Amino acid sequence: MGKAEFVERSTCISCGSNDLAELSSGLFSDPPLHDLISSDPWGESPVPFLHGKRWSYVRCKDCHQSFHKNILAPDWNERRFSKWMTQEAISEFEQANRTSEKSFRKAVSNAKHIMQLERLTKDICDGEPIRLLDFGCGYGEFLMMCALFGIEAFGVDRSSAKREHSNLNTIFSEIEDLDAAQLPRFHVITLFEVLEHLDDPRSILEMLKEYLVTGGILVLETPDCSGVEDILTLDDYRKIHPLDHINGFTPDTMRELAKRIGFEPIRKPVSHVTSDPMRVAKTEIKRLVGSAMGASTQQYFRKR
């Protein structure tokens, strides 16, 4: 196989405007990007296939959404999932970045989400168990915790490595597989660190909206790319990786995308999952001060 092939996104991924301004660009073979990609664990290394290929990070002049203009063509994106991002490479990356503290914080965060969603869905569940879809669910850790709370939880993830190494049989490879399973519509749909990876995030959200009951809850979470306009550091690379994190969201652009599709921003209920009174006090102070809704790139919405 020769050099990687890319397709161009010539209109805004959020509002559809073609009035785009380039923030930064370069060759995949230029430093520091070449060195950053080379240092990541891979199955088959993508580096030889990227030599001489150009990346371009742009911002919409109308809605200020930022994204990579050039993305891998479908066949090459499939190669990325099947040959570049092997289970061994994923495990090596996760092991290098996992600590017991991070794992604990993630479990606490998942528990908080469940507490908040239980409160927000009381009026629409009508005594039924909460039905939840986690789109881009990975190995299904959130699904497993949901099941412990009596939630009927399902997932979708296109990574064959993650599906095959999950202990769950409720993870589908494509959205369309939900139709074949004849599942009722969901009360909650979550996308944790998924939107930044999608070729066409607006179309995916529009499709997912049809699987959500009226009044259902949508949870979105992505890295906050506020102020990131170029790939100069490891942190920049992690946030706007041109092969992986192809969309750069801010609190404002996330909220505006969801609103365009027909979702209403809502405040998250306060939940406490801690034995530390000081953490409870800090959370309550933030609530009383009234921090702005949507001030982060973890946001809740309700289907209108």
C-alpha positions in Angstrom: 0.0 0.0 0.0 1.3 3.5 -0.9 1.0 6.8 0.9 -2.0 7.5 3.1 -4.9 9.2 1.4 -6.8 12.1 2.9 -10.2 13.8 2.1 -10.9 17.5 2.6 -13.6 18.9 4.8 -14.3 22.2 3.0 -17.3 23.3 5.1 -17.7 23.8 8.8 -18.5 20.6 10.8 -21.0 22.6 12.9 -22.7 25.3 10.9 -21.9 24.3 7.4 -20.2 27.6 6.4 -17.3 27.5 3.9 -15.7 30.7 5.3 -12.7 29.1 7.0 -9.5 30.6 8.3 -6.3 28.4 8.6 -4.8 28.5 12.1 -1.8 26.3 11.4 -0.5 23.8 9.0 2.5 21.7 8.1 3.8 18.3 6.9 3.4 15.2 8.9 7.1 14.6 8.3 8.1 17.9 10.0 9.0 18.3 13.7 7.6 18.3 16.2 4.6 16.4 14.8 6.8 13.7 13.2 8.6 13.1 16.5 5.3 13.1 18.5 3.7 10.5 16.2 6.8 8.4 16.2 6.9 8.3 20.0 3.4 6.8 20.3 3.0 3.1 20.4 1.6 1.5 17.2 1.0 -1.9 15.7 2.0 -1.0 12.1 3.6 2.5 12.3 1.8 5.1 10.3 4.9 7.2 9.9 6.1 5.8 6.5 2.6 6.3 5.0 2.4 10.0 6.1 5.7 11.2 4.6 5.0 14.4 2.5 1.4 14.6 3.5 0.0 17.9 4.8 -2.2 18.7 7.7 -4.3 21.9 8.1 -6.1 23.1 11.3 -8.8 25.7 10.5 -11.5 27.7 12.3 -14.9 28.7 11.0 -15.2 32.5 10.8 -19.0 32.3 11.4 -19.3 30.0 14.4 -15.6 29.7 15.6 -15.6 25.9 15.5 -12.1 24.5 14.9 -11.2 21.3 13.1 -8.6 19.6 10.9 -9.5 20.2 7.3 -7.7 17.1 5.9 -8.8 13.7 7.4 -7.9 10.1 6.6 -10.0 8.7 3.7 -12.4 5.9 4.9 -10.2 3.0 3.8 -7.2 4.5 5.5 -9.2 5.3 8.6 -10.2 1.6 8.7 -6.5 0.7 8.4 -5.8 3.0 11.4 -8.3 1.1 13.5 -7.3 -2.4 12.3 -3.5 -2.2 11.8 -2.1 0.9 13.4 -4.2 1.0 16.7 -3.9 -2.7 17.6 -4.9 -4.0 21.0 -1.2 -4.3 21.9 -0.5 -0.6 21.0 -3.7 0.5 22.9 -2.6 -1.4 26.0 0.9 0.0 25.9 -0.4 3.5 25.6 -3.0 3.0 28.4 -0.4 1.4 30.7 1.9 4.3 30.2 -0.8 6.8 31.1 -2.7 4.9 33.7 -2.2 5.5 37.5 -4.3 4.3 40.4 -5.2 7.9 41.1 -6.5 8.4 37.6 -8.5 5.2 37.7 -10.1 6.2 41.0 -11.0 9.7 39.7 -12.6 8.1 36.6 -14.7 5.7 38.7 -15.8 8.6 40.9 -16.7 10.6 37.8 -18.8 7.7 36.4 -20.6 7.3 39.7 -21.4 11.0 39.7 -22.8 10.8 36.2 -25.1 8.0 37.2 -26.4 9.9 40.3 -27.1 12.9 38.1 -28.8 11.0 35.3 -31.0 9.1 37.8 -32.4 12.4 39.0 -32.8 13.9 35.5 -34.7 11.0 34.1 -37.2 10.3 36.9 -40.0 12.1 35.0 -39.4 10.3 31.6 -38.7 6.8 32.8 -42.2 6.4 34.4 -41.0 3.6 36.7 -39.0 1.8 34.1 -35.2 1.2 34.4 -33.1 3.9 32.7 -32.2 2.8 29.2 -28.8 4.3 28.3 -26.6 4.2 25.2 -22.9 5.0 25.5 -21.7 5.9 22.0 -17.9 5.3 21.7 -18.0 3.1 24.8 -14.5 1.6 24.5 -14.2 -1.5 26.6 -17.5 -0.7 28.4 -16.3 0.3 31.8 -19.2 2.9 32.1 -21.7 0.3 31.0 -20.5 -2.1 33.7 -21.0 0.5 36.4 -24.4 1.4 35.0 -25.5 -2.2 35.2 -24.6 -2.3 38.9 -27.2 0.5 39.4 -29.9 -1.3 37.5 -29.5 0.7 34.3 -30.1 -1.1 31.0 -26.9 0.0 29.3 -25.8 -0.6 25.8 -22.8 0.6 23.8 -21.5 1.3 20.3 -17.8 1.3 19.4 -16.2 0.8 16.1 -12.8 -0.4 17.5 -12.8 -4.2 17.0 -9.9 -4.5 19.4 -11.9 -2.9 22.2 -15.1 -4.8 21.4 -13.2 -8.1 21.3 -11.5 -7.5 24.6 -14.6 -6.4 26.5 -16.5 -8.7 28.8 -19.8 -7.4 27.6 -22.2 -8.7 24.9 -24.2 -5.4 24.7 -21.7 -3.5 22.6 -22.5 -3.0 18.9 -20.1 -2.0 16.1 -22.4 0.5 14.3 -25.4 2.6 15.2 -27.5 0.7 12.6 -27.0 -2.5 14.6 -29.4 -1.0 17.2 -32.3 -1.3 14.7 -31.6 -5.0 14.2 -31.7 -5.6 17.9 -35.1 -3.8 18.0 -34.3 -1.9 21.2 -36.7 0.8 22.5 -35.5 4.4 22.4 -33.1 5.4 25.1 -33.6 7.8 28.0 -29.9 8.8 28.0 -27.2 8.9 25.4 -23.6 9.6 26.4 -20.5 10.5 24.3 -17.4 10.6 26.5 -14.4 11.9 24.5 -15.9 10.9 21.2 -16.9 14.0 19.3 -13.3 15.0 18.8 -12.8 11.8 16.8 -15.7 11.9 14.4 -15.5 12.8 10.7 -19.0 14.3 10.8 -20.0 14.9 14.4 -23.1 16.9 13.5 -24.6 14.0 11.4 -23.8 11.5 14.1 -25.6 13.6 16.7 -28.6 14.1 14.4 -28.7 10.3 13.9 -28.4 9.6 17.7 -31.1 12.1 18.4 -33.6 9.8 16.7 -32.8 7.0 19.3 -33.5 9.3 22.2 -36.9 9.8 23.8 -38.4 13.3 23.8 -37.0 14.9 27.0 -34.1 12.5 27.0 -30.6 13.5 28.2 -27.5 13.9 26.0 -24.1 14.0 27.8 -21.1 15.3 25.8 -17.5 15.5 27.0 -14.4 16.3 25.0 -11.0 17.9 25.7 -11.2 21.6 26.0 -9.3 23.1 23.1 -9.7 26.7 24.1 -6.6 28.6 23.0 -5.0 25.7 21.1 -4.2 26.8 17.5 -1.1 24.8 16.6 0.8 21.6 17.4 3.8 22.8 19.3 3.8 20.8 22.5 2.7 17.3 23.7 -0.4 18.8 25.2 -1.3 20.4 21.9 -0.8 17.1 20.2 -3.0 15.2 22.6 -5.8 17.8 22.1 -5.7 18.2 18.3 -3.9 15.1 17.0 -4.4 15.3 13.2 -5.1 11.6 12.8 -7.2 11.1 15.9 -8.5 14.3 17.6 -9.7 15.9 14.3 -12.2 18.3 15.9 -11.3 20.9 18.6 -14.2 21.9 20.8 -14.5 24.7 23.3 -17.4 25.1 25.8 -19.1 27.6 23.4 -18.8 25.6 20.2 -19.9 22.4 21.9 -23.1 24.1 23.2 -23.8 25.8 19.9 -23.5 22.5 18.0 -26.0 20.7 20.3 -28.4 23.6 20.1 -28.4 23.6 16.3 -29.5 20.0 16.3 -32.4 20.6 18.8 -30.9 20.1 22.2 -31.4 22.4 25.2 -28.5 23.0 27.5 -29.3 22.2 31.1 -27.5 22.3 34.5 -26.2 19.1 36.0 -27.6 18.2 39.4 -25.1 18.3 42.2 -23.8 14.9 43.3 -21.3 14.0 46.0 -19.2 10.8 45.7 -16.7 11.3 48.4 -15.9 10.7 52.1 -14.0 14.0 52.3 -16.2 16.8 53.8 -13.9 19.5 52.2 -14.7 18.2 48.7 -18.4 18.4 49.5 -17.9 22.0 50.7 -16.0 23.0 47.6 -18.7 21.6 45.3 -21.5 23.3 47.3 -19.6 26.6 47.2 -19.3 26.3 43.4 -23.0 25.6 43.2 -24.0 28.6 45.4 -21.7 30.9 43.5 -23.4 29.7 40.4 -20.6 28.9 38.0 -21.7 29.5 34.4 -23.6 26.6 32.7 -21.5 25.2 30.0 -18.2 26.7 31.2 -16.5 23.4 30.5 -16.5 20.8 27.7 -18.5 18.4 29.9 -22.1 19.4 29.3 -25.6 18.1 29.7 -28.5 18.7 27.3 -32.2 17.7 27.0 -33.9 16.8 23.7 -36.5 19.3 22.9 
